Amino acid sequence: MLIGVPRELLDGETRVAATPKTVEQIKKLGFDVLVEQDAGLKPVLKIIHF
């Protein structure tokens, strides 16, 4: 099963639906995770490795 993490489109919205830690946990459960390009670039987590 594939789980997608989109970037937010609303002005001023910087949150994302997942963190690197939660993506790792989801992958350990056997799911594939697709993260949209530039998702999470504006929040405190500036460098994200999925």
PDBQT receptor file of N, H, CA, C and O in Angstrom, charges set to zero:
ATOM      1  N   MET A   1       0.839  -1.171   0.000  1.00  0.00    +0.000 N 
ATOM      2  CA  MET A   1       0.000   0.000   0.000  1.00  0.00    +0.000 C 
ATOM      3  C   MET A   1       0.889   1.241   0.000  1.00  0.00    +0.000 C 
ATOM      4  O   MET A   1       1.943   1.263   0.635  1.00  0.00    +0.000 OA
ATOM      5  N   LEU A   2       0.454   2.257  -0.711  1.00  0.00    +0.000 N 
ATOM      6  H   LEU A   2      -0.402   2.239  -1.226  1.00  0.00    +0.000 HD
ATOM      7  CA  LEU A   2       1.197   3.504  -0.845  1.00  0.00    +0.000 C 
ATOM      8  C   LEU A   2       0.503   4.601  -0.047  1.00  0.00    +0.000 C 
ATOM      9  O   LEU A   2      -0.707   4.795  -0.169  1.00  0.00    +0.000 OA
ATOM     10  N   ILE A   3       1.266   5.314   0.767  1.00  0.00    +0.000 N 
ATOM     11  H   ILE A   3       2.249   5.157   0.867  1.00  0.00    +0.000 HD
ATOM     12  CA  ILE A   3       0.752   6.445   1.537  1.00  0.00    +0.000 C 
ATOM     13  C   ILE A   3       1.427   7.696   1.008  1.00  0.00    +0.000 C 
ATOM     14  O   ILE A   3       2.652   7.742   0.892  1.00  0.00    +0.000 OA
ATOM     15  N   GLY A   4       0.632   8.718   0.684  1.00  0.00    +0.000 N 
ATOM     16  H   GLY A   4      -0.363   8.681   0.778  1.00  0.00    +0.000 HD
ATOM     17  CA  GLY A   4       1.165   9.964   0.151  1.00  0.00    +0.000 C 
ATOM     18  C   GLY A   4       1.184  11.065   1.190  1.00  0.00    +0.000 C 
ATOM     19  O   GLY A   4       0.273  11.174   2.010  1.00  0.00    +0.000 OA
ATOM     20  N   VAL A   5       2.225  11.882   1.153  1.00  0.00    +0.000 N 
ATOM     21  H   VAL A   5       2.966  11.794   0.487  1.00  0.00    +0.000 HD
ATOM     22  CA  VAL A   5       2.345  13.040   2.039  1.00  0.00    +0.000 C 
ATOM     23  C   VAL A   5       2.443  14.273   1.141  1.00  0.00    +0.000 C 
ATOM     24  O   VAL A   5       3.511  14.558   0.599  1.00  0.00    +0.000 OA
ATOM     25  N   PRO A   6       1.333  15.010   0.977  1.00  0.00    +0.000 N 
ATOM     26  CA  PRO A   6       1.357  16.186   0.105  1.00  0.00    +0.000 C 
ATOM     27  C   PRO A   6       1.886  17.421   0.826  1.00  0.00    +0.000 C 
ATOM     28  O   PRO A   6       1.878  17.484   2.056  1.00  0.00    +0.000 OA
ATOM     29  N   ARG A   7       2.343  18.394   0.054  1.00  0.00    +0.000 N 
ATOM     30  H   ARG A   7       2.350  18.342  -0.944  1.00  0.00    +0.000 HD
ATOM     31  CA  ARG A   7       2.693  19.680   0.644  1.00  0.00    +0.000 C 
ATOM     32  C   ARG A   7       1.405  20.491   0.743  1.00  0.00    +0.000 C 
ATOM     33  O   ARG A   7       0.465  20.263  -0.018  1.00  0.00    +0.000 OA
ATOM     34  N   GLU A   8       1.362  21.424   1.664  1.00  0.00    +0.000 N 
ATOM     35  H   GLU A   8       2.126  21.610   2.283  1.00  0.00    +0.000 HD
ATOM     36  CA  GLU A   8       0.177  22.255   1.839  1.00  0.00    +0.000 C 
ATOM     37  C   GLU A   8       0.169  23.372   0.801  1.00  0.00    +0.000 C 
ATOM     38  O   GLU A   8       1.224  23.874   0.414  1.00  0.00    +0.000 OA
ATOM     39  N   LEU A   9      -1.019  23.758   0.353  1.00  0.00    +0.000 N 
ATOM     40  H   LEU A   9      -1.876  23.350   0.667  1.00  0.00    +0.000 HD
ATOM     41  CA  LEU A   9      -1.141  24.768  -0.690  1.00  0.00    +0.000 C 
ATOM     42  C   LEU A   9      -1.630  26.117  -0.174  1.00  0.00    +0.000 C 
ATOM     43  O   LEU A   9      -1.535  27.115  -0.889  1.00  0.00    +0.000 OA
ATOM     44  N   LEU A  10      -2.150  26.170   1.047  1.00  0.00    +0.000 N 
ATOM     45  H   LEU A  10      -2.228  25.360   1.628  1.00  0.00    +0.000 HD
ATOM     46  CA  LEU A  10      -2.685  27.419   1.580  1.00  0.00    +0.000 C 
ATOM     47  C   LEU A  10      -1.556  28.383   1.941  1.00  0.00    +0.000 C 
ATOM     48  O   LEU A  10      -0.514  27.960   2.442  1.00  0.00    +0.000 OA
ATOM     49  N   ASP A  11      -1.759  29.662   1.690  1.00  0.00    +0.000 N 
ATOM     50  H   ASP A  11      -2.605  30.005   1.283  1.00  0.00    +0.000 HD
ATOM     51  CA  ASP A  11      -0.762  30.677   2.050  1.00  0.00    +0.000 C 
ATOM     52  C   ASP A  11      -0.510  30.652   3.549  1.00  0.00    +0.000 C 
ATOM     53  O   ASP A  11      -1.454  30.620   4.339  1.00  0.00    +0.000 OA
ATOM     54  N   GLY A  12       0.736  30.667   3.938  1.00  0.00    +0.000 N 
ATOM     55  H   GLY A  12       1.503  30.693   3.296  1.00  0.00    +0.000 HD
ATOM     56  CA  GLY A  12       1.102  30.691   5.344  1.00  0.00    +0.000 C 
ATOM     57  C   GLY A  12       1.074  29.343   6.032  1.00  0.00    +0.000 C 
ATOM     58  O   GLY A  12       1.483  29.241   7.189  1.00  0.00    +0.000 OA
ATOM     59  N   GLU A  13       0.611  28.319   5.368  1.00  0.00    +0.000 N 
ATOM     60  H   GLU A  13       0.279  28.401   4.428  1.00  0.00    +0.000 HD
ATOM     61  CA  GLU A  13       0.549  26.983   5.976  1.00  0.00    +0.000 C 
ATOM     62  C   GLU A  13       1.884  26.293   5.772  1.00  0.00    +0.000 C 
ATOM     63  O   GLU A  13       2.329  26.114   4.639  1.00  0.00    +0.000 OA
ATOM     64  N   THR A  14       2.524  25.905   6.867  1.00  0.00    +0.000 N 
ATOM     65  H   THR A  14       2.162  26.050   7.788  1.00  0.00    +0.000 HD
ATOM     66  CA  THR A  14       3.852  25.301   6.763  1.00  0.00    +0.000 C 
ATOM     67  C   THR A  14       3.906  23.882   7.304  1.00  0.00    +0.000 C 
ATOM     68  O   THR A  14       4.951  23.235   7.243  1.00  0.00    +0.000 OA
ATOM     69  N   ARG A  15       2.793  23.392   7.834  1.00  0.00    +0.000 N 
ATOM     70  H   ARG A  15       1.944  23.918   7.884  1.00  0.00    +0.000 HD
ATOM     71  CA  ARG A  15       2.806  22.047   8.417  1.00  0.00    +0.000 C 
ATOM     72  C   ARG A  15       2.773  20.974   7.331  1.00  0.00    +0.000 C 
ATOM     73  O   ARG A  15       2.296  21.209   6.221  1.00  0.00    +0.000 OA
ATOM     74  N   VAL A  16       3.278  19.815   7.664  1.00  0.00    +0.000 N 
ATOM     75  H   VAL A  16       3.666  19.624   8.566  1.00  0.00    +0.000 HD
ATOM     76  CA  VAL A  16       3.173  18.646   6.799  1.00  0.00    +0.000 C 
ATOM     77  C   VAL A  16       2.564  17.515   7.611  1.00  0.00    +0.000 C 
ATOM     78  O   VAL A  16       2.572  17.550   8.841  1.00  0.00    +0.000 OA
ATOM     79  N   ALA A  17       2.044  16.525   6.927  1.00  0.00    +0.000 N 
ATOM     80  H   ALA A  17       2.038  16.497   5.928  1.00  0.00    +0.000 HD
ATOM     81  CA  ALA A  17       1.320  15.445   7.593  1.00  0.00    +0.000 C 
ATOM     82  C   ALA A  17       2.228  14.380   8.189  1.00  0.00    +0.000 C 
ATOM     83  O   ALA A  17       1.741  13.454   8.837  1.00  0.00    +0.000 OA
ATOM     84  N   ALA A  18       3.535  14.491   7.986  1.00  0.00    +0.000 N 
ATOM     85  H   ALA A  18       3.930  15.243   7.460  1.00  0.00    +0.000 HD
ATOM     86  CA  ALA A  18       4.449  13.463   8.499  1.00  0.00    +0.000 C 
ATOM     87  C   ALA A  18       5.809  14.087   8.784  1.00  0.00    +0.000 C 
ATOM     88  O   ALA A  18       6.158  15.138   8.246  1.00  0.00    +0.000 OA
ATOM     89  N   THR A  19       6.556  13.422   9.631  1.00  0.00    +0.000 N 
ATOM     90  H   THR A  19       6.273  12.568  10.068  1.00  0.00    +0.000 HD
ATOM     91  CA  THR A  19       7.937  13.813   9.921  1.00  0.00    +0.000 C 
ATOM     92  C   THR A  19       8.840  12.674   9.465  1.00  0.00    +0.000 C 
ATOM     93  O   THR A  19       8.351  11.578   9.191  1.00  0.00    +0.000 OA
ATOM     94  N   PRO A  20      10.132  12.907   9.380  1.00  0.00    +0.000 N 
ATOM     95  CA  PRO A  20      11.016  11.798   9.024  1.00  0.00    +0.000 C 
ATOM     96  C   PRO A  20      10.836  10.591   9.953  1.00  0.00    +0.000 C 
ATOM     97  O   PRO A  20      10.892   9.447   9.503  1.00  0.00    +0.000 OA
ATOM     98  N   LYS A  21      10.622  10.845  11.238  1.00  0.00    +0.000 N 
ATOM     99  H   LYS A  21      10.576  11.774  11.604  1.00  0.00    +0.000 HD
ATOM    100  CA  LYS A  21      10.441   9.745  12.192  1.00  0.00    +0.000 C 
ATOM    101  C   LYS A  21       9.158   8.960  11.911  1.00  0.00    +0.000 C 
ATOM    102  O   LYS A  21       9.173   7.730  11.940  1.00  0.00    +0.000 OA
ATOM    103  N   THR A  22       8.053   9.653  11.640  1.00  0.00    +0.000 N 
ATOM    104  H   THR A  22       8.041  10.652  11.616  1.00  0.00    +0.000 HD
ATOM    105  CA  THR A  22       6.809   8.923  11.375  1.00  0.00    +0.000 C 
ATOM    106  C   THR A  22       6.871   8.183  10.045  1.00  0.00    +0.000 C 
ATOM    107  O   THR A  22       6.280   7.112   9.904  1.00  0.00    +0.000 OA
ATOM    108  N   VAL A  23       7.582   8.746   9.067  1.00  0.00    +0.000 N 
ATOM    109  H   VAL A  23       8.062   9.616   9.182  1.00  0.00    +0.000 HD
ATOM    110  CA  VAL A  23       7.746   8.039   7.791  1.00  0.00    +0.000 C 
ATOM    111  C   VAL A  23       8.522   6.746   8.013  1.00  0.00    +0.000 C 
ATOM    112  O   VAL A  23       8.168   5.709   7.453  1.00  0.00    +0.000 OA
ATOM    113  N   GLU A  24       9.572   6.798   8.823  1.00  0.00    +0.000 N 
ATOM    114  H   GLU A  24       9.859   7.641   9.279  1.00  0.00    +0.000 HD
ATOM    115  CA  GLU A  24      10.327   5.577   9.147  1.00  0.00    +0.000 C 
ATOM    116  C   GLU A  24       9.421   4.533   9.788  1.00  0.00    +0.000 C 
ATOM    117  O   GLU A  24       9.471   3.356   9.428  1.00  0.00    +0.000 OA
ATOM    118  N   GLN A  25       8.595   4.962  10.733  1.00  0.00    +0.000 N 
ATOM    119  H   GLN A  25       8.555   5.918  11.025  1.00  0.00    +0.000 HD
ATOM    120  CA  GLN A  25       7.704   4.034  11.427  1.00  0.00    +0.000 C 
ATOM    121  C   GLN A  25       6.699   3.409  10.464  1.00  0.00    +0.000 C 
ATOM    122  O   GLN A  25       6.433   2.209  10.531  1.00  0.00    +0.000 OA
ATOM    123  N   ILE A  26       6.149   4.213   9.578  1.00  0.00    +0.000 N 
ATOM    124  H   ILE A  26       6.366   5.188   9.524  1.00  0.00    +0.000 HD
ATOM    125  CA  ILE A  26       5.189   3.713   8.594  1.00  0.00    +0.000 C 
ATOM    126  C   ILE A  26       5.861   2.702   7.667  1.00  0.00    +0.000 C 
ATOM    127  O   ILE A  26       5.281   1.662   7.354  1.00  0.00    +0.000 OA
ATOM    128  N   LYS A  27       7.086   3.006   7.227  1.00  0.00    +0.000 N 
ATOM    129  H   LYS A  27       7.558   3.850   7.481  1.00  0.00    +0.000 HD
ATOM    130  CA  LYS A  27       7.806   2.092   6.341  1.00  0.00    +0.000 C 
ATOM    131  C   LYS A  27       8.127   0.770   7.031  1.00  0.00    +0.000 C 
ATOM    132  O   LYS A  27       8.101  -0.283   6.395  1.00  0.00    +0.000 OA
ATOM    133  N   LYS A  28       8.431   0.821   8.334  1.00  0.00    +0.000 N 
ATOM    134  H   LYS A  28       8.452   1.677   8.850  1.00  0.00    +0.000 HD
ATOM    135  CA  LYS A  28       8.700  -0.410   9.080  1.00  0.00    +0.000 C 
ATOM    136  C   LYS A  28       7.470  -1.309   9.151  1.00  0.00    +0.000 C 
ATOM    137  O   LYS A  28       7.593  -2.521   9.331  1.00  0.00    +0.000 OA
ATOM    138  N   LEU A  29       6.288  -0.718   9.010  1.00  0.00    +0.000 N 
ATOM    139  H   LEU A  29       6.188   0.266   8.864  1.00  0.00    +0.000 HD
ATOM    140  CA  LEU A  29       5.045  -1.495   8.996  1.00  0.00    +0.000 C 
ATOM    141  C   LEU A  29       4.775  -2.118   7.623  1.00  0.00    +0.000 C 
ATOM    142  O   LEU A  29       3.801  -2.851   7.453  1.00  0.00    +0.000 OA
ATOM    143  N   GLY A  30       5.636  -1.826   6.649  1.00  0.00    +0.000 N 
ATOM    144  H   GLY A  30       6.428  -1.230   6.788  1.00  0.00    +0.000 HD
ATOM    145  CA  GLY A  30       5.512  -2.440   5.336  1.00  0.00    +0.000 C 
ATOM    146  C   GLY A  30       4.857  -1.570   4.277  1.00  0.00    +0.000 C 
ATOM    147  O   GLY A  30       4.604  -2.038   3.167  1.00  0.00    +0.000 OA
ATOM    148  N   PHE A  31       4.579  -0.317   4.597  1.00  0.00    +0.000 N 
ATOM    149  H   PHE A  31       4.784   0.064   5.498  1.00  0.00    +0.000 HD
ATOM    150  CA  PHE A  31       3.965   0.584   3.631  1.00  0.00    +0.000 C 
ATOM    151  C   PHE A  31       5.038   1.319   2.840  1.00  0.00    +0.000 C 
ATOM    152  O   PHE A  31       6.157   1.502   3.318  1.00  0.00    +0.000 OA
ATOM    153  N   ASP A  32       4.692   1.737   1.630  1.00  0.00    +0.000 N 
ATOM    154  H   ASP A  32       3.782   1.589   1.241  1.00  0.00    +0.000 HD
ATOM    155  CA  ASP A  32       5.542   2.630   0.853  1.00  0.00    +0.000 C 
ATOM    156  C   ASP A  32       5.049   4.047   1.112  1.00  0.00    +0.000 C 
ATOM    157  O   ASP A  32       3.849   4.267   1.273  1.00  0.00    +0.000 OA
ATOM    158  N   VAL A  33       5.968   5.009   1.153  1.00  0.00    +0.000 N 
ATOM    159  H   VAL A  33       6.943   4.830   1.022  1.00  0.00    +0.000 HD
ATOM    160  CA  VAL A  33       5.605   6.394   1.429  1.00  0.00    +0.000 C 
ATOM    161  C   VAL A  33       6.136   7.277   0.307  1.00  0.00    +0.000 C 
ATOM    162  O   VAL A  33       7.315   7.222  -0.041  1.00  0.00    +0.000 OA
ATOM    163  N   LEU A  34       5.250   8.085  -0.248  1.00  0.00    +0.000 N 
ATOM    164  H   LEU A  34       4.292   8.129   0.035  1.00  0.00    +0.000 HD
ATOM    165  CA  LEU A  34       5.610   9.031  -1.296  1.00  0.00    +0.000 C 
ATOM    166  C   LEU A  34       5.420  10.433  -0.730  1.00  0.00    +0.000 C 
ATOM    167  O   LEU A  34       4.316  10.792  -0.318  1.00  0.00    +0.000 OA
ATOM    168  N   VAL A  35       6.487  11.228  -0.707  1.00  0.00    +0.000 N 
ATOM    169  H   VAL A  35       7.383  10.937  -1.042  1.00  0.00    +0.000 HD
ATOM    170  CA  VAL A  35       6.440  12.586  -0.170  1.00  0.00    +0.000 C 
ATOM    171  C   VAL A  35       6.546  13.561  -1.335  1.00  0.00    +0.000 C 
ATOM    172  O   VAL A  35       7.485  13.492  -2.129  1.00  0.00    +0.000 OA
ATOM    173  N   GLU A  36       5.575  14.471  -1.432  1.00  0.00    +0.000 N 
ATOM    174  H   GLU A  36       4.813  14.527  -0.788  1.00  0.00    +0.000 HD
ATOM    175  CA  GLU A  36       5.575  15.440  -2.518  1.00  0.00    +0.000 C 
ATOM    176  C   GLU A  36       6.791  16.362  -2.419  1.00  0.00    +0.000 C 
ATOM    177  O   GLU A  36       7.203  16.751  -1.326  1.00  0.00    +0.000 OA
ATOM    178  N   GLN A  37       7.352  16.701  -3.567  1.00  0.00    +0.000 N 
ATOM    179  H   GLN A  37       7.017  16.386  -4.455  1.00  0.00    +0.000 HD
ATOM    180  CA  GLN A  37       8.518  17.586  -3.608  1.00  0.00    +0.000 C 
ATOM    181  C   GLN A  37       8.211  18.892  -2.884  1.00  0.00    +0.000 C 
ATOM    182  O   GLN A  37       7.130  19.456  -3.049  1.00  0.00    +0.000 OA
ATOM    183  N   ASP A  38       9.145  19.364  -2.095  1.00  0.00    +0.000 N 
ATOM    184  H   ASP A  38      10.023  18.906  -1.961  1.00  0.00    +0.000 HD
ATOM    185  CA  ASP A  38       9.070  20.609  -1.325  1.00  0.00    +0.000 C 
ATOM    186  C   ASP A  38       8.153  20.537  -0.112  1.00  0.00    +0.000 C 
ATOM    187  O   ASP A  38       7.958  21.551   0.557  1.00  0.00    +0.000 OA
ATOM    188  N   ALA A  39       7.592  19.390   0.191  1.00  0.00    +0.000 N 
ATOM    189  H   ALA A  39       7.751  18.566  -0.352  1.00  0.00    +0.000 HD
ATOM    190  CA  ALA A  39       6.789  19.261   1.409  1.00  0.00    +0.000 C 
ATOM    191  C   ALA A  39       7.711  19.392   2.611  1.00  0.00    +0.000 C 
ATOM    192  O   ALA A  39       8.732  18.710   2.694  1.00  0.00    +0.000 OA
ATOM    193  N   GLY A  40       7.354  20.262   3.532  1.00  0.00    +0.000 N 
ATOM    194  H   GLY A  40       6.524  20.817   3.464  1.00  0.00    +0.000 HD
ATOM    195  CA  GLY A  40       8.128  20.416   4.753  1.00  0.00    +0.000 C 
ATOM    196  C   GLY A  40       9.349  21.307   4.655  1.00  0.00    +0.000 C 
ATOM    197  O   GLY A  40      10.170  21.313   5.572  1.00  0.00    +0.000 OA
ATOM    198  N   LEU A  41       9.497  22.052   3.584  1.00  0.00    +0.000 N 
ATOM    199  H   LEU A  41       8.830  22.047   2.840  1.00  0.00    +0.000 HD
ATOM    200  CA  LEU A  41      10.680  22.904   3.465  1.00  0.00    +0.000 C 
ATOM    201  C   LEU A  41      10.596  24.163   4.318  1.00  0.00    +0.000 C 
ATOM    202  O   LEU A  41      11.629  24.677   4.747  1.00  0.00    +0.000 OA
ATOM    203  N   LYS A  42       9.407  24.668   4.571  1.00  0.00    +0.000 N 
ATOM    204  H   LYS A  42       8.568  24.250   4.223  1.00  0.00    +0.000 HD
ATOM    205  CA  LYS A  42       9.264  25.909   5.321  1.00  0.00    +0.000 C 
ATOM    206  C   LYS A  42       9.263  25.738   6.838  1.00  0.00    +0.000 C 
ATOM    207  O   LYS A  42       9.647  26.677   7.537  1.00  0.00    +0.000 OA
ATOM    208  N   PRO A  43       8.855  24.599   7.385  1.00  0.00    +0.000 N 
ATOM    209  CA  PRO A  43       8.849  24.485   8.850  1.00  0.00    +0.000 C 
ATOM    210  C   PRO A  43      10.261  24.463   9.440  1.00  0.00    +0.000 C 
ATOM    211  O   PRO A  43      11.249  24.655   8.732  1.00  0.00    +0.000 OA
ATOM    212  N   VAL A  44      10.330  24.230  10.716  1.00  0.00    +0.000 N 
ATOM    213  H   VAL A  44       9.528  24.073  11.291  1.00  0.00    +0.000 HD
ATOM    214  CA  VAL A  44      11.606  24.187  11.428  1.00  0.00    +0.000 C 
ATOM    215  C   VAL A  44      12.531  23.136  10.832  1.00  0.00    +0.000 C 
ATOM    216  O   VAL A  44      13.746  23.332  10.804  1.00  0.00    +0.000 OA
ATOM    217  N   LEU A  45      11.982  22.029  10.358  1.00  0.00    +0.000 N 
ATOM    218  H   LEU A  45      10.995  21.869  10.381  1.00  0.00    +0.000 HD
ATOM    219  CA  LEU A  45      12.799  20.969   9.761  1.00  0.00    +0.000 C 
ATOM    220  C   LEU A  45      13.191  21.401   8.352  1.00  0.00    +0.000 C 
ATOM    221  O   LEU A  45      12.437  21.184   7.403  1.00  0.00    +0.000 OA
ATOM    222  N   LYS A  46      14.346  21.999   8.214  1.00  0.00    +0.000 N 
ATOM    223  H   LYS A  46      14.959  22.175   8.984  1.00  0.00    +0.000 HD
ATOM    224  CA  LYS A  46      14.749  22.525   6.915  1.00  0.00    +0.000 C 
ATOM    225  C   LYS A  46      15.333  21.459   6.000  1.00  0.00    +0.000 C 
ATOM    226  O   LYS A  46      15.162  21.535   4.783  1.00  0.00    +0.000 OA
ATOM    227  N   ILE A  47      16.017  20.471   6.559  1.00  0.00    +0.000 N 
ATOM    228  H   ILE A  47      16.156  20.410   7.547  1.00  0.00    +0.000 HD
ATOM    229  CA  ILE A  47      16.584  19.396   5.750  1.00  0.00    +0.000 C 
ATOM    230  C   ILE A  47      15.881  18.114   6.157  1.00  0.00    +0.000 C 
ATOM    231  O   ILE A  47      15.990  17.663   7.298  1.00  0.00    +0.000 OA
ATOM    232  N   ILE A  48      15.159  17.534   5.211  1.00  0.00    +0.000 N 
ATOM    233  H   ILE A  48      15.070  17.899   4.285  1.00  0.00    +0.000 HD
ATOM    234  CA  ILE A  48      14.376  16.340   5.516  1.00  0.00    +0.000 C 
ATOM    235  C   ILE A  48      14.852  15.195   4.633  1.00  0.00    +0.000 C 
ATOM    236  O   ILE A  48      14.876  15.317   3.409  1.00  0.00    +0.000 OA
ATOM    237  N   HIS A  49      15.224  14.106   5.244  1.00  0.00    +0.000 N 
ATOM    238  H   HIS A  49      15.205  14.007   6.239  1.00  0.00    +0.000 HD
ATOM    239  CA  HIS A  49      15.636  12.913   4.504  1.00  0.00    +0.000 C 
ATOM    240  C   HIS A  49      14.605  11.824   4.752  1.00  0.00    +0.000 C 
ATOM    241  O   HIS A  49      14.461  11.339   5.875  1.00  0.00    +0.000 OA
ATOM    242  N   PHE A  50      13.897  11.446   3.714  1.00  0.00    +0.000 N 
ATOM    243  H   PHE A  50      14.014  11.840   2.802  1.00  0.00    +0.000 HD
ATOM    244  CA  PHE A  50      12.924  10.371   3.827  1.00  0.00    +0.000 C 
ATOM    245  C   PHE A  50      13.570   9.178   3.212  1.00  0.00    +0.000 C 
ATOM    246  O   PHE A  50      12.968   8.105   3.166  1.00  0.00    +0.000 OA
TER     247      PHE A  50
